[in-house]
Amino acid sequence: MPPMRRKGDLPEKPCAVCGRPFAWRKKWAKVWDEVRYCSDACRAKRGDDIGRARRGGAKGEAGESDAVPERQRHGRLR
């Protein structure tokens, strides 16, 4: 049986979204070079940033056009 390793001895890399370091996990052994995000939340956040760029800016900016009418968005007319 191989000797135990301490978590401090495992390789680390920074998250592409938040920049925090995260350590190697056994489930990532075969794809460690492809792992870029520390969590599902950071992976989802990166997807939001790409979507905003395609729509032309951050959510809530003036002049933003929504495809969903007011009535469908809020369930009633305001």
N, CA, C and O atoms as CSV, one atom per row, in Angstrom:
chain,resi,resn,atom,element,x,y,z
A,1,MET,N,N,0.843,-1.177,0.000
A,1,MET,CA,C,0.000,0.000,0.000
A,1,MET,C,C,0.889,1.242,0.000
A,1,MET,O,O,1.849,1.302,0.769
A,2,PRO,N,N,0.589,2.250,-0.858
A,2,PRO,CA,C,1.428,3.450,-0.913
A,2,PRO,C,C,1.304,4.267,0.373
A,2,PRO,O,O,0.283,4.215,1.058
A,3,PRO,N,N,2.346,5.013,0.685
A,3,PRO,CA,C,2.301,5.824,1.910
A,3,PRO,C,C,1.253,6.935,1.797
A,3,PRO,O,O,0.946,7.410,0.704
A,4,MET,N,N,0.718,7.331,2.936
A,4,MET,CA,C,-0.278,8.407,2.971
A,4,MET,C,C,0.394,9.736,2.641
A,4,MET,O,O,1.564,9.945,2.959
A,5,ARG,N,N,-0.363,10.641,1.993
A,5,ARG,CA,C,0.131,11.980,1.673
A,5,ARG,C,C,-0.673,12.993,2.462
A,5,ARG,O,O,-1.875,12.827,2.668
A,6,ARG,N,N,-0.015,14.015,2.890
A,6,ARG,CA,C,-0.720,15.108,3.558
A,6,ARG,C,C,-1.308,16.029,2.507
A,6,ARG,O,O,-0.779,16.134,1.400
A,7,LYS,N,N,-2.404,16.697,2.850
A,7,LYS,CA,C,-3.049,17.597,1.908
A,7,LYS,C,C,-2.099,18.720,1.485
A,7,LYS,O,O,-2.161,19.186,0.347
A,8,GLY,N,N,-1.247,19.144,2.366
A,8,GLY,CA,C,-0.275,20.185,2.045
A,8,GLY,C,C,0.748,19.763,1.002
A,8,GLY,O,O,1.371,20.613,0.365
A,9,ASP,N,N,0.927,18.463,0.823
A,9,ASP,CA,C,1.889,17.942,-0.154
A,9,ASP,C,C,1.282,17.767,-1.545
A,9,ASP,O,O,2.005,17.491,-2.503
A,10,LEU,N,N,-0.036,17.923,-1.667
A,10,LEU,CA,C,-0.707,17.740,-2.956
A,10,LEU,C,C,-0.531,18.972,-3.834
A,10,LEU,O,O,-0.376,20.076,-3.311
A,11,PRO,N,N,-0.552,18.811,-5.154
A,11,PRO,CA,C,-0.418,19.964,-6.041
A,11,PRO,C,C,-1.623,20.892,-5.932
A,11,PRO,O,O,-2.740,20.449,-5.665
A,12,GLU,N,N,-1.384,22.178,-6.140
A,12,GLU,CA,C,-2.438,23.191,-6.109
A,12,GLU,C,C,-2.384,24.026,-7.369
A,12,GLU,O,O,-1.359,24.083,-8.049
A,13,LYS,N,N,-3.512,24.685,-7.678
A,13,LYS,CA,C,-3.555,25.657,-8.766
A,13,LYS,C,C,-4.639,26.676,-8.435
A,13,LYS,O,O,-5.553,26.366,-7.671
A,14,PRO,N,N,-4.561,27.876,-8.988
A,14,PRO,CA,C,-5.576,28.898,-8.693
A,14,PRO,C,C,-6.825,28.701,-9.556
A,14,PRO,O,O,-6.742,28.241,-10.695
A,15,CYS,N,N,-7.974,29.054,-8.995
A,15,CYS,CA,C,-9.245,28.999,-9.722
A,15,CYS,C,C,-9.248,30.094,-10.783
A,15,CYS,O,O,-8.771,31.200,-10.532
A,16,ALA,N,N,-9.785,29.794,-11.972
A,16,ALA,CA,C,-9.813,30.754,-13.082
A,16,ALA,C,C,-10.802,31.893,-12.835
A,16,ALA,O,O,-10.698,32.936,-13.482
A,17,VAL,N,N,-11.767,31.721,-11.909
A,17,VAL,CA,C,-12.770,32.753,-11.650
A,17,VAL,C,C,-12.435,33.559,-10.407
A,17,VAL,O,O,-12.302,34.781,-10.477
A,18,CYS,N,N,-12.295,32.880,-9.259
A,18,CYS,CA,C,-12.102,33.602,-8.003
A,18,CYS,C,C,-10.636,33.769,-7.616
A,18,CYS,O,O,-10.314,34.611,-6.778
A,19,GLY,N,N,-9.748,32.984,-8.211
A,19,GLY,CA,C,-8.323,33.114,-7.942
A,19,GLY,C,C,-7.838,32.386,-6.693
A,19,GLY,O,O,-6.639,32.376,-6.416
A,20,ARG,N,N,-8.749,31.777,-5.936
A,20,ARG,CA,C,-8.327,31.053,-4.732
A,20,ARG,C,C,-7.648,29.749,-5.119
A,20,ARG,O,O,-8.050,29.114,-6.094
A,21,PRO,N,N,-6.629,29.337,-4.376
A,21,PRO,CA,C,-5.967,28.067,-4.689
A,21,PRO,C,C,-6.836,26.878,-4.269
A,21,PRO,O,O,-7.498,26.916,-3.231
A,22,PHE,N,N,-6.822,25.836,-5.081
A,22,PHE,CA,C,-7.511,24.601,-4.712
A,22,PHE,C,C,-6.583,23.438,-4.982
A,22,PHE,O,O,-5.750,23.477,-5.888
A,23,ALA,N,N,-6.746,22.385,-4.165
A,23,ALA,CA,C,-5.830,21.250,-4.199
A,23,ALA,C,C,-6.358,20.110,-5.068
A,23,ALA,O,O,-7.555,20.001,-5.336
A,24,TRP,N,N,-5.430,19.274,-5.491
A,24,TRP,CA,C,-5.694,18.092,-6.282
A,24,TRP,C,C,-6.645,17.173,-5.527
A,24,TRP,O,O,-6.567,17.060,-4.304
A,25,ARG,N,N,-7.545,16.513,-6.260
A,25,ARG,CA,C,-8.440,15.502,-5.697
A,25,ARG,C,C,-8.277,14.210,-6.487
A,25,ARG,O,O,-7.948,14.231,-7.673
A,26,LYS,N,N,-8.505,13.107,-5.827
A,26,LYS,CA,C,-8.325,11.816,-6.487
A,26,LYS,C,C,-9.228,11.682,-7.713
A,26,LYS,O,O,-8.816,11.107,-8.720
A,27,LYS,N,N,-10.464,12.209,-7.639
A,27,LYS,CA,C,-11.370,12.081,-8.784
A,27,LYS,C,C,-10.894,12.893,-9.985
A,27,LYS,O,O,-11.356,12.667,-11.103
A,28,TRP,N,N,-9.969,13.841,-9.766
A,28,TRP,CA,C,-9.411,14.642,-10.854
A,28,TRP,C,C,-8.077,14.090,-11.359
A,28,TRP,O,O,-7.423,14.747,-12.169
A,29,ALA,N,N,-7.659,12.921,-10.914
A,29,ALA,CA,C,-6.336,12.385,-11.228
A,29,ALA,C,C,-6.068,12.313,-12.731
A,29,ALA,O,O,-4.975,12.659,-13.180
A,30,LYS,N,N,-7.052,11.869,-13.509
A,30,LYS,CA,C,-6.849,11.699,-14.952
A,30,LYS,C,C,-6.998,12.989,-15.737
A,30,LYS,O,O,-6.512,13.082,-16.864
A,31,VAL,N,N,-7.666,13.996,-15.160
A,31,VAL,CA,C,-7.957,15.229,-15.900
A,31,VAL,C,C,-7.429,16.480,-15.182
A,31,VAL,O,O,-7.928,17.579,-15.421
A,32,TRP,N,N,-6.443,16.330,-14.320
A,32,TRP,CA,C,-5.946,17.455,-13.519
A,32,TRP,C,C,-5.520,18.637,-14.388
A,32,TRP,O,O,-5.726,19.784,-13.992
A,33,ASP,N,N,-4.942,18.395,-15.545
A,33,ASP,CA,C,-4.505,19.487,-16.415
A,33,ASP,C,C,-5.685,20.268,-16.994
A,33,ASP,O,O,-5.527,21.429,-17.374
A,34,GLU,N,N,-6.858,19.652,-17.066
A,34,GLU,CA,C,-8.044,20.299,-17.626
A,34,GLU,C,C,-8.899,21.010,-16.575
A,34,GLU,O,O,-9.744,21.831,-16.932
A,35,VAL,N,N,-8.695,20.711,-15.278
A,35,VAL,CA,C,-9.497,21.306,-14.208
A,35,VAL,C,C,-9.113,22.777,-14.071
A,35,VAL,O,O,-7.935,23.106,-13.928
A,36,ARG,N,N,-10.131,23.679,-14.115
A,36,ARG,CA,C,-9.867,25.120,-14.057
A,36,ARG,C,C,-10.590,25.825,-12.925
A,36,ARG,O,O,-10.193,26.922,-12.533
A,37,TYR,N,N,-11.657,25.214,-12.384
A,37,TYR,CA,C,-12.498,25.888,-11.396
A,37,TYR,C,C,-12.499,25.130,-10.074
A,37,TYR,O,O,-12.432,23.901,-10.051
A,38,CYS,N,N,-12.576,25.876,-8.975
A,38,CYS,CA,C,-12.523,25.257,-7.652
A,38,CYS,C,C,-13.860,24.656,-7.236
A,38,CYS,O,O,-13.897,23.796,-6.356
A,39,SER,N,N,-14.958,25.088,-7.850
A,39,SER,CA,C,-16.277,24.606,-7.441
A,39,SER,C,C,-17.276,24.747,-8.583
A,39,SER,O,O,-17.005,25.389,-9.597
A,40,ASP,N,N,-18.437,24.131,-8.390
A,40,ASP,CA,C,-19.518,24.274,-9.366
A,40,ASP,C,C,-20.000,25.720,-9.414
A,40,ASP,O,O,-20.395,26.211,-10.471
A,41,ALA,N,N,-19.966,26.399,-8.273
A,41,ALA,CA,C,-20.405,27.798,-8.237
A,41,ALA,C,C,-19.517,28.677,-9.119
A,41,ALA,O,O,-20.027,29.532,-9.843
A,42,CYS,N,N,-18.212,28.481,-9.071
A,42,CYS,CA,C,-17.295,29.266,-9.916
A,42,CYS,C,C,-17.477,28.903,-11.390
A,42,CYS,O,O,-17.396,29.770,-12.260
A,43,ARG,N,N,-17.719,27.633,-11.664
A,43,ARG,CA,C,-17.939,27.232,-13.053
A,43,ARG,C,C,-19.210,27.892,-13.592
A,43,ARG,O,O,-19.230,28.348,-14.735
A,44,ALA,N,N,-20.257,27.946,-12.790
A,44,ALA,CA,C,-21.507,28.588,-13.208
A,44,ALA,C,C,-21.325,30.103,-13.344
A,44,ALA,O,O,-21.891,30.720,-14.247
A,45,LYS,N,N,-20.549,30.689,-12.461
A,45,LYS,CA,C,-20.316,32.131,-12.517
A,45,LYS,C,C,-19.587,32.505,-13.797
A,45,LYS,O,O,-19.878,33.544,-14.390
A,46,ARG,N,N,-18.652,31.682,-14.231
A,46,ARG,CA,C,-17.940,31.950,-15.465
A,46,ARG,C,C,-18.898,31.918,-16.639
A,46,ARG,O,O,-18.786,32.740,-17.548
A,47,GLY,N,N,-19.841,30.984,-16.637
A,47,GLY,CA,C,-20.839,30.901,-17.687
A,47,GLY,C,C,-21.714,32.137,-17.729
A,47,GLY,O,O,-22.100,32.581,-18.810
A,48,ASP,N,N,-22.037,32.703,-16.570
A,48,ASP,CA,C,-22.837,33.930,-16.519
A,48,ASP,C,C,-22.095,35.087,-17.153
A,48,ASP,O,O,-22.693,35.893,-17.866
A,49,ASP,N,N,-20.799,35.179,-16.903
A,49,ASP,CA,C,-20.001,36.264,-17.479
A,49,ASP,C,C,-19.973,36.185,-18.996
A,49,ASP,O,O,-20.028,37.217,-19.664
A,50,ILE,N,N,-19.889,34.996,-19.550
A,50,ILE,CA,C,-19.882,34.828,-21.001
A,50,ILE,C,C,-21.237,35.234,-21.565
A,50,ILE,O,O,-21.300,35.918,-22.587
A,51,GLY,N,N,-22.324,34.822,-20.914
A,51,GLY,CA,C,-23.659,35.170,-21.373
A,51,GLY,C,C,-23.884,36.672,-21.367
A,51,GLY,O,O,-24.499,37.210,-22.287
A,52,ARG,N,N,-23.394,37.355,-20.341
A,52,ARG,CA,C,-23.538,38.810,-20.270
A,52,ARG,C,C,-22.782,39.485,-21.393
A,52,ARG,O,O,-23.261,40.461,-21.972
A,53,ALA,N,N,-21.605,38.973,-21.704
A,53,ALA,CA,C,-20.802,39.571,-22.774
A,53,ALA,C,C,-21.519,39.429,-24.121
A,53,ALA,O,O,-21.483,40.342,-24.946
A,54,ARG,N,N,-22.160,38.297,-24.335
A,54,ARG,CA,C,-22.882,38.088,-25.593
A,54,ARG,C,C,-24.098,39.007,-25.691
A,54,ARG,O,O,-24.451,39.467,-26.777
A,55,ARG,N,N,-24.741,39.273,-24.541
A,55,ARG,CA,C,-25.920,40.135,-24.540
A,55,ARG,C,C,-25.547,41.605,-24.595
A,55,ARG,O,O,-26.404,42.452,-24.847
A,56,GLY,N,N,-24.287,41.916,-24.364
A,56,GLY,CA,C,-23.844,43.297,-24.485
A,56,GLY,C,C,-23.713,44.047,-23.181
A,56,GLY,O,O,-23.905,45.263,-23.158
A,57,GLY,N,N,-23.397,43.374,-22.103
A,57,GLY,CA,C,-23.149,44.087,-20.857
A,57,GLY,C,C,-23.653,43.337,-19.651
A,57,GLY,O,O,-24.197,42.238,-19.759
A,58,ALA,N,N,-23.464,43.951,-18.500
A,58,ALA,CA,C,-23.888,43.345,-17.249
A,58,ALA,C,C,-25.396,43.463,-17.086
A,58,ALA,O,O,-26.023,44.367,-17.638
A,59,LYS,N,N,-25.959,42.555,-16.337
A,59,LYS,CA,C,-27.403,42.555,-16.119
A,59,LYS,C,C,-27.810,43.808,-15.346
A,59,LYS,O,O,-27.141,44.209,-14.393
A,60,GLY,N,N,-28.888,44.404,-15.761
A,60,GLY,CA,C,-29.394,45.576,-15.075
A,60,GLY,C,C,-28.926,46.891,-15.661
A,60,GLY,O,O,-29.255,47.954,-15.134
A,61,GLU,N,N,-28.174,46.839,-16.729
A,61,GLU,CA,C,-27.719,48.087,-17.350
A,61,GLU,C,C,-28.884,48.796,-18.019
A,61,GLU,O,O,-29.861,48.163,-18.421
A,62,ALA,N,N,-28.779,50.096,-18.136
A,62,ALA,CA,C,-29.811,50.880,-18.808
A,62,ALA,C,C,-29.868,50.473,-20.279
A,62,ALA,O,O,-28.836,50.247,-20.911
A,63,GLY,N,N,-31.075,50.384,-20.811
A,63,GLY,CA,C,-31.234,50.035,-22.217
A,63,GLY,C,C,-31.228,48.548,-22.481
A,63,GLY,O,O,-31.193,48.122,-23.635
A,64,GLU,N,N,-31.260,47.749,-21.423
A,64,GLU,CA,C,-31.260,46.301,-21.605
A,64,GLU,C,C,-32.614,45.868,-22.155
A,64,GLU,O,O,-33.652,46.301,-21.654
A,65,SER,N,N,-32.614,45.034,-23.161
A,65,SER,CA,C,-33.878,44.560,-23.722
A,65,SER,C,C,-34.065,43.101,-23.345
A,65,SER,O,O,-33.182,42.274,-23.573
A,66,ASP,N,N,-35.213,42.791,-22.770
A,66,ASP,CA,C,-35.525,41.420,-22.390
A,66,ASP,C,C,-36.448,40.808,-23.422
A,66,ASP,O,O,-37.303,41.485,-23.993
A,67,ALA,N,N,-36.264,39.516,-23.655
A,67,ALA,CA,C,-37.121,38.812,-24.586
A,67,ALA,C,C,-38.432,38.405,-23.913
A,67,ALA,O,O,-39.409,38.100,-24.597
A,68,VAL,N,N,-38.461,38.396,-22.568
A,68,VAL,CA,C,-39.650,37.985,-21.826
A,68,VAL,C,C,-40.491,39.216,-21.514
A,68,VAL,O,O,-39.997,40.154,-20.889
A,69,PRO,N,N,-41.760,39.229,-21.938
A,69,PRO,CA,C,-42.623,40.370,-21.651
A,69,PRO,C,C,-42.851,40.560,-20.158
A,69,PRO,O,O,-42.711,39.618,-19.378
A,70,GLU,N,N,-43.196,41.757,-19.769
A,70,GLU,CA,C,-43.431,42.106,-18.369
A,70,GLU,C,C,-44.442,41.168,-17.709
A,70,GLU,O,O,-44.235,40.745,-16.571
A,71,ARG,N,N,-45.523,40.840,-18.402
A,71,ARG,CA,C,-46.582,40.012,-17.837
A,71,ARG,C,C,-46.059,38.618,-17.493
A,71,ARG,O,O,-46.399,38.087,-16.436
A,72,GLN,N,N,-45.246,38.013,-18.355
A,72,GLN,CA,C,-44.713,36.682,-18.078
A,72,GLN,C,C,-43.676,36.702,-16.976
A,72,GLN,O,O,-43.586,35.753,-16.197
A,73,ARG,N,N,-42.898,37.753,-16.895
A,73,ARG,CA,C,-41.847,37.843,-15.913
A,73,ARG,C,C,-42.387,37.917,-14.496
A,73,ARG,O,O,-41.839,37.278,-13.598
A,74,HIS,N,N,-43.443,38.678,-14.274
A,74,HIS,CA,C,-43.933,38.910,-12.925
A,74,HIS,C,C,-45.273,38.236,-12.636
A,74,HIS,O,O,-45.764,38.296,-11.509
A,75,GLY,N,N,-45.858,37.604,-13.627
A,75,GLY,CA,C,-47.114,36.914,-13.428
A,75,GLY,C,C,-48.324,37.841,-13.468
A,75,GLY,O,O,-49.462,37.370,-13.467
A,76,ARG,N,N,-48.098,39.131,-13.501
A,76,ARG,CA,C,-49.190,40.097,-13.583
A,76,ARG,C,C,-48.675,41.364,-14.223
A,76,ARG,O,O,-47.468,41.596,-14.286
A,77,LEU,N,N,-49.563,42.154,-14.680
A,77,LEU,CA,C,-49.192,43.401,-15.314
A,77,LEU,C,C,-48.993,44.482,-14.254
A,77,LEU,O,O,-49.799,44.586,-13.329
A,78,ARG,N,N,-47.980,45.255,-14.365
A,78,ARG,CA,C,-47.725,46.307,-13.367
A,78,ARG,C,C,-48.177,47.627,-13.858
A,78,ARG,O,O,-48.043,48.627,-13.153
